[in-house]
Amino acid sequence: MNIQLIEGEFKSSDGLELITQLIHVKIKFHENKIGQSETEEDIKAREAKIKELQKNLYELRVALKDKSQPTTINAVIKIN
């Protein structure tokens, strides 16, 4: 099953805002799970995922900072 979550062209600022909100939801998910985690291993793995998401968001901000052209975004959730 595939869910087409995002598809289209966006102003760079709108695309950045959309992706930022999605990443913040994912970070919040991991933060909530950390609060429920019982093992140090799980906590460290989730912290690493959060740091990777933050790094990706920073890189996206840098890439789109001065872009004046529309940005194409295609995001599909694939469920197996």
Contact map, one row per residue, 1 for C-alpha under 8 A:
11100000000000000000000000000000000000000000000000000000000000000000000000000111
11110000000000000000000000000000000000000000000000000000000000000000000000011110
11111000000000000000000000000000000000000000000000000000000000000000000000011100
01111110000000000000000000000000000000000000000000000000000000000000000001111000
00111110000000000000000000000000000000000000000000000000000000000000000001111000
00011111000000000000000000000000000000000000000000000000000000000000000011110000
00011111100000000000000000000000000000000000000000000000000000000000000111100000
00000111110000000000000000000000000000000000000000000000000000000000000111000000
00000011111000000000000000000000000000000000000000000000000000000000011110000000
00000001111111100000000000000000000000000000000000000000000000000000011110000000
00000000111111100000000000000000000000000000000000000000000000000001111000000000
00000000011111110000000000000000000000000000000000000000000000011011111000000000
00000000011111111000000000000000000000000000000000000000000000010000000000000000
00000000011111111100000000000000000000000000000000000000000000000000000000000000
00000000011111111110000000000000000000000000000000000000000000000000001010000000
00000000000111111111000000000000000000000000000000000000000110010000000000000000
00000000000011111111100000000000000000000000000000000000000000000000000000000000
00000000000001111111110000000000000000000000000000000000000000000000000000000000
00000000000000111111111000000000000000000000000000000000000000000000000000000000
00000000000000011111111100000000000000000000000000000000100000000000000000000000
00000000000000001111111110000000000000000000000000000000000000000000000000000000
00000000000000000111111111000000000000000000000000000000000000000000000000000000
00000000000000000011111111100000000000000000000000001000100000000000000000000000
00000000000000000001111111110000000000000000000000000000000000000000000000000000
00000000000000000000111111111000000000000000000000000000000000000000000000000000
00000000000000000000011111111100000000000000000000000000000000000000000000000000
00000000000000000000001111111110000000000000000001001000000000000000000000000000
00000000000000000000000111111111000000000000000000000000000000000000000000000000
00000000000000000000000011111111100000000000000000000000000000000000000000000000
00000000000000000000000001111111110000000000011011000000000000000000000000000000
00000000000000000000000000111111111000000000010000000000000000000000000000000000
00000000000000000000000000011111111100000000000000000000000000000000000000000000
00000000000000000000000000001111111110000000010000000000000000000000000000000000
00000000000000000000000000000111111110000110010000000000000000000000000000000000
00000000000000000000000000000011111110000000000000000000000000000000000000000000
00000000000000000000000000000001111111000000000000000000000000000000000000000000
00000000000000000000000000000000111111110110000000000000000000000000000000000000
00000000000000000000000000000000000111110100000000000000000000000000000000000000
00000000000000000000000000000000000011111110000000000000000000000000000000000000
00000000000000000000000000000000000011111111000000000000000000000000000000000000
00000000000000000000000000000000000000111111100000000000000000000000000000000000
00000000000000000000000000000000010011111111110000000000000000000000000000000000
00000000000000000000000000000000010010111111111000000000000000000000000000000000
00000000000000000000000000000000000000011111111100000000000000000000000000000000
00000000000000000000000000000000000000001111111110000000000000000000000000000000
00000000000000000000000000000110110000000111111111000000000000000000000000000000
00000000000000000000000000000100000000000011111111100000000000000000000000000000
00000000000000000000000000000000000000000001111111110000000000000000000000000000
00000000000000000000000000000100000000000000111111111000000000000000000000000000
00000000000000000000000000100100000000000000011111111100000000000000000000000000
00000000000000000000000000000000000000000000001111111110000000000000000000000000
00000000000000000000000000000000000000000000000111111111000000000000000000000000
00000000000000000000001000100000000000000000000011111111100000000000000000000000
00000000000000000000000000000000000000000000000001111111110000000000000000000000
00000000000000000000000000000000000000000000000000111111111000000000000000000000
00000000000000000000000000000000000000000000000000011111111100000000000000000000
00000000000000000001001000000000000000000000000000001111111110000000000000000000
00000000000000000000000000000000000000000000000000000111111111000000000000000000
00000000000000000000000000000000000000000000000000000011111111100000000000000000
00000000000000010000000000000000000000000000000000000001111111110000000000000000
00000000000000010000000000000000000000000000000000000000111111111000000000000000
00000000000000000000000000000000000000000000000000000000011111111000000000000000
00000000000000000000000000000000000000000000000000000000001111111110000000000000
00000000000110010000000000000000000000000000000000000000000111111110000000000000
00000000000100000000000000000000000000000000000000000000000011111110000000000000
00000000000000000000000000000000000000000000000000000000000000111111000000000000
00000000000100000000000000000000000000000000000000000000000000111111110000000000
00000000001100000000000000000000000000000000000000000000000000000111110000000000
00000000001100000000000000000000000000000000000000000000000000000011111000000000
00000000111100000000000000000000000000000000000000000000000000000011111100000000
00000000111100100000000000000000000000000000000000000000000000000000111110000000
00000011110000000000000000000000000000000000000000000000000000000000011111000000
00000111110000100000000000000000000000000000000000000000000000000000001111100000
00011111000000000000000000000000000000000000000000000000000000000000000111110000
00011110000000000000000000000000000000000000000000000000000000000000000011111000
01111100000000000000000000000000000000000000000000000000000000000000000001111100
01111000000000000000000000000000000000000000000000000000000000000000000000111110
11100000000000000000000000000000000000000000000000000000000000000000000000011111
11000000000000000000000000000000000000000000000000000000000000000000000000001111
10000000000000000000000000000000000000000000000000000000000000000000000000000111
